[in-house]
Amino acid sequence: MTETTGCVLCGGTVAPDGRCWDCGGAQPAFRAHVEITADDGAAGVSDRGKRRGINADAMALTRTGVWTIGVVCDGVSMSPRAERAAQVAAEAGAAALAARLRAGVLPEIALADAAVRAGRAVSALATSVDAAPACTYVAGIAGPEGIWSAWVGDSRAYWLPIEGPGMALTEDDTGELDVLAAWLGADAGEPAPRIRSYRPPGPGRLLLCTDGLWRCLPGVDALRAMVTRDRRAPAVGGGLLGDARRLVGHALDAGGDDNITALLIPVTAGAATVTAAGAT
C-alpha cells in the first residue's frame, strides 16, 4: 500500500512531480536525496543541500550495448519550475542518447541530437517565453573507444584517472561576473551544445556534476583526490557509489549552500587523444 502525504503548505494532494495539485507548492522532501546505480558500477548521488527548499538538480543513468550514458542537469533558480526542467532534460537526453547509439550513430552526433531533444522537451514546459522553465545540461558517454561529453551551461564533466593528472572536459558557458550565458529553455532558442572527446591512456572515472559540487571542489586535483583517497570509512561504502557519496558529503560539510549532484562512470584504458567540436 502506498502512503499518501499531504502538501506541507495547504494539506492538498501531492502529484508525482513533487508539487501540490491544489496550490502548486513544491514539497521539500521530494527528491531531497537520490542515489542511482548501473550494472557496470556507474553511480550518482544528488542532494538538496542545506539551504535550498527543493532539489532542482536531476540526473539519469543508463546503459545500451557497450555504452554507459549519464546526464546531469541543474534547474536555473530564477526560472519557474526549474526542478521539472532539470528532470525532463535529464530523462529526455539519456533516452535520446541511448536510442541514437543503438542505431549506430557516432557519439558526437548522438550527443548533439540528444541535447537538442532535451532542449525541446524543456521548451515544451513553458506557458510563455516569459514563464519558461530552464536548466543547464551536461551529458557523458563511455565506451571501449573512449569518453565523450556535451554541455550547455555551467554543469561540468571531468576526467579523473586512477593514476596521473585529471582534466576538465567542459568550459562553462558564462559571461561577465559568471552570469550564465547558455541554458535549455524556451527563452534560450535551439541548443548549440559543445562536445569534447577523450581517449584515456589508463583507467579512471568520468565525473558529471553541478556547480553545487565544483564550487566546493573547484580544481580537478581536489576532485581526483576525493575519489582516490583511503576508503576505510564503512558508512560511506565502496565503489563508485561510495565515491559519489564522498563527493556530495564533502560539499554538504562545506555548507551545502546549493543542490549537489555527482555522477561517476567507470572508464577502461585506451590510447590518449583529445578532440573538441563546437568549442569557441
BELVEN-V653207 format. One record per backbone hydrogen bond with DSSP energy under -1.0 kcal/mol. CO is the residue of the C=O (numbers start at 0). NH is the residue of the N-H. E is the energy in kcal/mol with one decimal. If there is no record, write none. Layout:
BEGIN
co=CO nh=NH e=E
co=CO nh=NH e=E
END
This chain:
BEGIN
co=6 nh=10 e=-1.4
co=11 nh=6 e=-2.6
co=12 nh=20 e=-3.3
co=14 nh=17 e=-2.1
co=17 nh=26 e=-2.2
co=18 nh=14 e=-3.4
co=19 nh=23 e=-1.2
co=24 nh=19 e=-1.8
co=26 nh=29 e=-1.7
co=28 nh=31 e=-1.7
co=31 nh=47 e=-2.9
co=33 nh=45 e=-2.8
co=35 nh=43 e=-2.6
co=37 nh=40 e=-1.9
co=41 nh=37 e=-2.3
co=42 nh=263 e=-3.3
co=43 nh=35 e=-2.4
co=44 nh=261 e=-2.5
co=45 nh=33 e=-2.9
co=46 nh=259 e=-2.7
co=55 nh=74 e=-2.7
co=57 nh=72 e=-2.8
co=59 nh=70 e=-2.3
co=61 nh=68 e=-3.2
co=63 nh=66 e=-2.3
co=66 nh=63 e=-2.1
co=67 nh=141 e=-2.1
co=68 nh=61 e=-2.4
co=69 nh=139 e=-2.8
co=70 nh=59 e=-2.3
co=71 nh=137 e=-1.9
co=72 nh=57 e=-2.4
co=73 nh=135 e=-2.4
co=75 nh=78 e=-2.0
co=80 nh=84 e=-1.8
co=81 nh=85 e=-2.2
co=82 nh=86 e=-1.9
co=83 nh=87 e=-2.6
co=84 nh=88 e=-2.5
co=85 nh=89 e=-2.4
co=86 nh=90 e=-2.2
co=87 nh=91 e=-2.8
co=88 nh=92 e=-2.7
co=89 nh=93 e=-2.1
co=90 nh=94 e=-2.1
co=91 nh=95 e=-2.3
co=92 nh=96 e=-2.3
co=93 nh=97 e=-2.4
co=94 nh=98 e=-2.1
co=95 nh=99 e=-2.4
co=96 nh=100 e=-2.6
co=97 nh=101 e=-2.2
co=98 nh=102 e=-1.2
co=99 nh=104 e=-2.2
co=100 nh=103 e=-1.6
co=105 nh=109 e=-2.8
co=106 nh=110 e=-2.6
co=107 nh=111 e=-1.9
co=108 nh=112 e=-2.8
co=109 nh=113 e=-2.4
co=110 nh=114 e=-2.1
co=111 nh=115 e=-1.8
co=112 nh=116 e=-2.4
co=113 nh=117 e=-2.7
co=114 nh=118 e=-2.5
co=115 nh=119 e=-2.4
co=116 nh=120 e=-2.1
co=117 nh=121 e=-2.1
co=118 nh=122 e=-2.5
co=119 nh=123 e=-1.8
co=121 nh=124 e=-1.6
co=122 nh=125 e=-1.5
co=127 nh=130 e=-1.2
co=130 nh=126 e=-1.4
co=133 nh=75 e=-2.2
co=134 nh=183 e=-3.2
co=136 nh=151 e=-2.7
co=137 nh=71 e=-2.8
co=138 nh=149 e=-2.1
co=139 nh=69 e=-2.8
co=140 nh=147 e=-2.3
co=141 nh=67 e=-2.2
co=142 nh=145 e=-1.6
co=145 nh=142 e=-2.5
co=146 nh=197 e=-2.7
co=147 nh=140 e=-2.2
co=148 nh=195 e=-2.6
co=149 nh=138 e=-2.8
co=150 nh=193 e=-1.8
co=151 nh=136 e=-2.4
co=152 nh=172 e=-2.0
co=155 nh=208 e=-2.5
co=156 nh=168 e=-2.9
co=157 nh=206 e=-2.7
co=158 nh=166 e=-2.0
co=159 nh=204 e=-2.1
co=166 nh=158 e=-3.2
co=171 nh=173 e=-1.5
co=172 nh=180 e=-3.0
co=174 nh=177 e=-1.3
co=175 nh=178 e=-1.5
co=178 nh=174 e=-3.1
co=183 nh=134 e=-1.7
co=184 nh=187 e=-1.9
co=193 nh=150 e=-1.8
co=194 nh=276 e=-3.4
co=195 nh=148 e=-2.6
co=196 nh=274 e=-1.8
co=197 nh=146 e=-3.0
co=199 nh=269 e=-1.4
co=202 nh=161 e=-2.5
co=203 nh=266 e=-2.4
co=204 nh=159 e=-2.8
co=205 nh=264 e=-2.2
co=206 nh=157 e=-2.4
co=207 nh=262 e=-2.7
co=208 nh=155 e=-2.1
co=209 nh=212 e=-1.8
co=209 nh=213 e=-1.7
co=210 nh=214 e=-1.8
co=212 nh=215 e=-1.5
co=212 nh=216 e=-1.6
co=218 nh=222 e=-1.9
co=219 nh=223 e=-2.7
co=220 nh=224 e=-2.5
co=221 nh=225 e=-1.6
co=222 nh=226 e=-1.2
co=224 nh=228 e=-1.1
co=232 nh=235 e=-1.2
co=232 nh=236 e=-1.1
co=237 nh=241 e=-1.6
co=238 nh=242 e=-1.8
co=239 nh=243 e=-2.6
co=240 nh=244 e=-2.5
co=241 nh=245 e=-2.1
co=242 nh=246 e=-2.3
co=243 nh=247 e=-2.4
co=244 nh=248 e=-2.8
co=245 nh=249 e=-2.1
co=246 nh=250 e=-1.8
co=247 nh=251 e=-2.2
co=248 nh=252 e=-2.5
co=249 nh=253 e=-1.6
co=250 nh=255 e=-2.2
co=251 nh=254 e=-1.5
co=255 nh=49 e=-2.4
co=255 nh=50 e=-1.3
co=259 nh=46 e=-3.1
co=260 nh=209 e=-1.4
co=261 nh=44 e=-2.5
co=262 nh=207 e=-2.7
co=263 nh=42 e=-2.2
co=264 nh=205 e=-2.7
co=266 nh=203 e=-2.0
co=272 nh=198 e=-2.6
co=274 nh=196 e=-2.5
co=276 nh=194 e=-3.0
END
